[in-house]
Amino acid sequence: MNRCSRCLIPDTRPDTAFTEGVCSACISFDRRKAVDWAAREQELIRILEQCRRPGAAYDCIVASSGGKDSTWQTLKLLELGVRPLVVTATTCHLTEIGRRNIDNLARYATTIEVSPNKSVRYRLNRLGLELVGDISWPEHVSIFTTPFRVAVQLHTPLVFYGENPQEAYGGPQGTEQAREMTRRWVSEFGGFLGLRPRDLIGQEGITERDMADYMPPTAAELDKAGVVVYWLGQFYEWDSERNACEAALKGFAWQRPTQANWWAWENQDNAQTGLHDYFCWLKYGFGRATAQVSVDIRWGRLSRGDGLNVIAQREGVFPYPYMGVSIDDVLARIGTTQAELDGLIERFRDPRAHL
């Protein structure tokens, strides 16, 4: 496993290109210096002006988890004088701080929470873990379908997500420049892992009606409603630490989710995230700490040598309790035993990433 010569992202990370030993995320970060961010903001303001809807309740939708980034996005759009509707696709296992932060965000903008049938969700968590090694599969699907569905239903066609993941964390060359999130992007990078919602109909007694909450609107529905989705991080230089600090000034709360994490203010809303991150480490040889440390190295907040020391202490640590929630509680909700989890851990462990 080879790591980026600038940060610590390994070449086992899916869809991440390397050029002469440097990962695409570091290359994208360097390119930010040439971006005229003031001009980008003016471009955003023109988009907002064109999409203002006199007489309508909302001008746009913010796809939200209630975390630091969605809080920052909402505050930024309010600062620009628009009326956002905050749409939250409820996480699989909402934590106490997650609940608190969603409620805090509702102090500033109208919010809608969409919570699909929980018994179906728990079955999907188990199937995601068993089929593709990702307990968070249904959450990732709903993150990239629910705001689209609400936009169509409420005739609010302008939608904002946070950072373009390929620009901020690495991806295939060319994808980091996209400002719009298209249906093609969602199908390729929206966390499906090759598993589509329709693939699960008939498994564990799951019906087509059960999966309706996870189905994206059709192309015809999106075109008719005129839905356009932008990455707000393509108009403002994306900085997770800044987002967290500014959100905290407005009531956002945080605590370090687990020892396996480097940042204390990210991924606090879902108690299952620890298992998701642990399986990432099993499959690819890196986890949440590597991703977070690498961002800090790019910003110059941490040296590469100190980053190596951090991940030596944190990577591979079984991440429970996570936000104070035990692994027994997580497994009980989805109907999986510890013995079954142990078997899945061995099945998804890639020995090449753990030599």
C-alpha positions in Angstrom: 0.0 0.0 0.0 1.5 3.3 -1.1 0.6 6.6 0.5 0.5 10.0 -1.1 3.9 11.7 -0.8 2.2 14.9 0.3 -0.6 13.7 2.6 -1.4 10.1 3.9 -4.1 9.0 1.5 -3.3 5.5 0.2 -3.6 4.2 -3.3 -6.1 1.7 -2.1 -8.8 4.5 -1.8 -11.4 3.8 -4.5 -11.5 6.2 -7.5 -8.5 8.2 -6.3 -6.0 9.1 -9.0 -2.3 9.5 -8.3 0.1 11.6 -10.4 3.8 11.1 -9.7 3.0 9.9 -6.2 0.6 12.7 -5.3 -3.1 12.0 -4.8 -5.8 13.9 -6.7 -7.0 15.6 -3.5 -3.7 17.3 -2.9 -3.5 18.3 -6.6 -7.0 19.8 -6.3 -6.1 21.6 -3.1 -3.1 23.2 -4.8 -5.4 24.4 -7.6 -7.5 26.4 -5.2 -4.8 29.1 -5.1 -5.6 30.0 -8.7 -9.4 30.2 -8.1 -11.0 33.7 -7.9 -13.2 33.0 -5.0 -14.8 36.4 -5.1 -15.9 35.8 -8.7 -17.2 32.4 -7.6 -19.3 34.1 -4.9 -20.7 36.5 -7.5 -21.6 33.6 -9.7 -23.5 32.0 -6.8 -25.3 35.3 -6.1 -26.4 35.4 -9.8 -27.7 31.8 -9.5 -29.6 32.7 -6.3 -31.1 35.9 -7.9 -32.3 33.9 -10.9 -33.9 31.3 -8.6 -35.7 33.6 -6.2 -39.4 32.7 -6.0 -41.5 35.7 -5.0 -44.5 34.5 -2.9 -43.0 31.0 -2.3 -42.1 29.9 1.1 -38.5 28.9 0.2 -36.0 29.8 -2.4 -33.9 26.6 -2.1 -33.2 23.4 -0.2 -30.2 22.6 1.9 -29.5 18.8 2.1 -28.6 18.4 5.8 -27.6 16.0 8.5 -27.7 18.8 11.2 -23.9 18.6 11.3 -21.2 21.3 11.1 -21.3 21.5 7.3 -25.0 21.8 6.8 -25.2 24.3 9.7 -22.5 26.4 8.0 -24.3 26.1 4.6 -27.6 27.2 6.0 -26.1 30.2 7.8 -24.2 31.2 4.7 -27.3 31.1 2.5 -29.2 33.1 5.1 -26.4 35.7 5.1 -26.9 36.0 1.3 -30.6 36.8 1.9 -32.3 33.6 0.6 -34.8 31.5 2.4 -33.5 27.9 2.6 -35.6 24.9 3.6 -33.4 22.4 5.5 -34.1 18.8 4.5 -32.7 16.1 6.7 -32.6 12.4 5.7 -32.7 10.9 9.2 -29.6 8.9 10.1 -29.8 5.2 10.9 -29.1 5.5 14.6 -29.5 9.2 15.7 -27.4 10.2 18.7 -28.2 12.6 21.5 -25.9 15.3 20.1 -27.2 14.6 16.6 -30.8 15.3 17.8 -29.6 18.4 19.6 -27.8 19.8 16.5 -30.8 19.2 14.2 -33.0 21.1 16.7 -30.4 23.8 17.0 -30.4 24.3 13.2 -34.2 24.6 13.3 -33.6 27.8 15.3 -32.4 29.5 12.1 -34.4 27.9 9.2 -37.4 25.7 8.6 -36.5 22.1 8.7 -38.0 18.9 7.4 -36.9 15.5 8.6 -37.7 12.4 6.5 -37.6 9.2 8.5 -38.3 6.0 6.5 -39.8 3.0 8.2 -37.3 2.0 10.9 -37.9 -1.8 10.8 -37.1 -1.7 7.1 -34.1 0.5 7.7 -32.6 -1.9 10.2 -33.0 -4.8 7.7 -31.3 -2.6 5.1 -28.5 -1.9 7.5 -27.9 -5.6 8.0 -28.1 -6.3 4.3 -25.7 -3.5 3.5 -23.2 -4.9 6.0 -23.5 -8.4 4.7 -23.6 -7.7 1.0 -21.1 -4.8 0.5 -19.6 -4.4 4.0 -21.3 -1.1 4.7 -23.8 -0.8 7.5 -24.5 2.8 6.3 -25.6 1.9 2.8 -29.3 2.9 3.3 -28.2 6.2 4.9 -25.9 7.1 2.0 -28.7 6.2 -0.5 -31.2 8.4 1.3 -28.8 11.3 1.6 -28.6 11.4 -2.2 -32.3 10.7 -2.9 -34.4 12.3 -0.2 -33.6 16.0 -0.9 -34.2 15.4 -4.6 -37.6 13.9 -3.8 -38.6 16.8 -1.6 -37.5 19.3 -4.3 -39.8 17.6 -6.8 -42.7 17.3 -4.3 -42.5 20.9 -3.0 -41.6 22.5 -6.4 -38.4 24.0 -4.9 -35.9 23.2 -7.7 -32.7 24.7 -6.4 -30.8 22.3 -4.0 -27.4 22.7 -2.3 -25.1 20.1 -0.9 -21.7 20.8 0.7 -18.3 20.0 -0.7 -17.7 18.2 -4.0 -16.1 15.0 -2.5 -13.8 14.5 -5.5 -12.4 18.0 -5.1 -12.1 17.8 -1.3 -11.0 14.2 -0.9 -9.9 12.9 -4.2 -11.5 11.2 -7.2 -11.1 10.5 -10.9 -9.5 13.3 -12.9 -12.0 15.9 -14.1 -14.7 15.1 -11.6 -13.2 17.6 -9.1 -14.3 20.5 -11.3 -18.0 19.8 -11.3 -20.2 22.4 -9.7 -23.5 20.6 -10.3 -24.5 17.2 -8.8 -26.0 15.2 -11.7 -27.9 12.0 -11.8 -24.9 10.4 -13.3 -22.7 11.6 -10.4 -25.2 10.1 -7.9 -25.2 6.8 -9.7 -21.4 6.6 -9.8 -20.4 8.2 -6.5 -23.5 8.3 -4.3 -22.5 5.5 -1.9 -24.4 2.7 -3.7 -21.2 0.5 -3.9 -22.8 -1.3 -6.9 -25.9 -2.2 -4.9 -29.1 -0.5 -6.2 -32.3 0.0 -4.3 -34.2 -2.4 -6.6 -31.7 -5.1 -5.9 -33.0 -5.5 -2.4 -36.7 -6.0 -3.2 -37.6 -9.5 -2.2 -34.8 -9.9 0.3 -35.7 -10.1 4.0 -39.3 -9.6 3.1 -38.6 -6.1 1.7 -41.2 -5.0 -0.8 -41.1 -2.4 -3.6 -43.3 -0.2 -1.5 -40.7 -0.4 1.3 -38.0 0.7 -1.1 -40.0 3.7 -2.4 -38.3 6.0 0.1 -34.9 5.1 -1.3 -35.8 5.4 -5.0 -34.6 8.7 -6.7 -37.0 10.7 -8.8 -37.0 9.7 -12.4 -35.1 11.8 -15.0 -38.5 13.0 -16.4 -39.7 14.1 -12.9 -36.5 16.0 -12.3 -36.6 17.7 -15.7 -40.2 18.6 -15.3 -39.6 20.2 -11.9 -36.4 21.8 -13.2 -34.3 20.5 -10.3 -30.7 21.8 -10.3 -28.2 20.7 -7.5 -25.0 22.6 -6.7 -22.0 22.0 -4.5 -21.8 25.0 -2.3 -18.1 24.1 -1.8 -17.4 25.0 -5.4 -18.3 28.6 -4.7 -16.5 29.0 -1.3 -13.2 27.4 -0.4 -14.2 24.4 1.6 -12.7 24.2 5.2 -14.3 21.7 7.6 -12.5 23.3 10.6 -13.8 26.8 9.8 -17.3 25.3 9.3 -17.2 23.7 12.7 -15.9 26.8 14.5 -18.5 29.1 12.9 -21.3 26.6 13.5 -20.3 26.3 17.2 -20.8 30.1 17.5 -24.4 29.4 16.6 -25.0 26.6 19.0 -23.6 23.6 17.2 -22.3 21.0 19.8 -19.5 18.4 19.4 -17.5 15.7 21.2 -15.0 13.3 19.8 -17.0 10.3 18.6 -14.4 7.7 19.3 -10.6 7.2 19.7 -10.4 6.1 16.1 -11.3 9.7 15.0 -8.8 12.6 14.8 -11.4 15.4 14.5 -13.7 16.0 17.5 -16.4 17.7 15.5 -17.4 15.4 12.6 -19.7 12.4 12.1 -21.5 12.7 15.4 -25.1 12.1 14.4 -25.1 8.4 13.7 -24.0 5.8 16.2 -23.4 3.2 13.4 -20.7 5.4 11.7 -18.0 3.7 13.8 -18.7 0.4 12.2 -18.9 1.9 8.8 -15.4 3.5 9.3 -14.0 0.3 10.7 -15.1 -1.7 7.6 -13.4 1.0 5.4 -10.2 0.2 7.3 -10.7 -3.5 6.8 -11.3 -3.2 3.1 -8.9 -0.5 2.1 -6.3 -0.2 4.9 -7.3 3.3 6.1 -10.1 4.8 8.1 -11.5 8.1 9.3 -8.3 9.3 11.0 -6.3 9.1 7.8 -8.9 11.1 5.9 -9.1 13.8 8.5 -5.3 14.0 9.2 -4.7 14.3 5.4 -7.0 17.3 5.2 -5.1 19.0 8.1 -1.7 18.2 6.4 -3.0 20.0 3.2 -3.9 23.0 5.2 -0.5 23.1 7.0 -2.1 22.4 10.4 -0.2 19.2 10.9 3.1 17.8 9.5 3.1 14.6 7.6 5.4 13.0 10.2 3.0 14.0 13.0 0.1 12.7 10.9 1.8 9.3 10.7 2.1 9.2 14.5 -1.6 10.1 14.8 -2.8 7.3 12.5 -0.4 4.8 14.1 -2.3 5.4 17.3 -5.9 5.6 15.9 -6.2 3.5 12.8 -7.6 0.0 13.3 -8.9 0.8 16.8 -12.3 -0.9 17.1 -14.5 2.2 17.3 -16.9 1.4 20.2 -18.4 2.9 22.2 -19.2 5.4 19.4 -20.8 8.6 20.7 -21.4 6.7 23.9 -23.3 4.0 22.2 -22.1 0.4 22.6 -21.6 -2.1 19.8 -24.2 -4.4 21.5 -26.8 -1.7 21.1 -25.9 -1.2 17.4 -26.0 -4.9 16.7 -29.2 -5.5 18.6 -31.0 -2.9 16.5 -30.1 -4.5 13.2 -30.5 -8.1 14.4 -26.9 -9.2 14.0 -24.9 -11.1 16.6 -21.3 -10.5 17.6 -20.4 -13.9 16.1 -22.0 -12.9 12.8 -20.1 -9.6 12.9 -16.8 -11.4 13.6 -17.5 -13.5 10.5 -18.1 -10.5 8.4 -15.0 -8.8 9.7 -12.9 -11.7 8.4 -14.8 -11.9 5.1 -14.2 -8.2 4.3 -10.7 -7.9 5.6 -8.3 -7.4 2.6 -5.0 -9.0 3.7 -3.1 -6.9 1.1 -4.1 -3.8 3.1 -3.0 -5.2 6.4 0.4 -6.7 5.9 
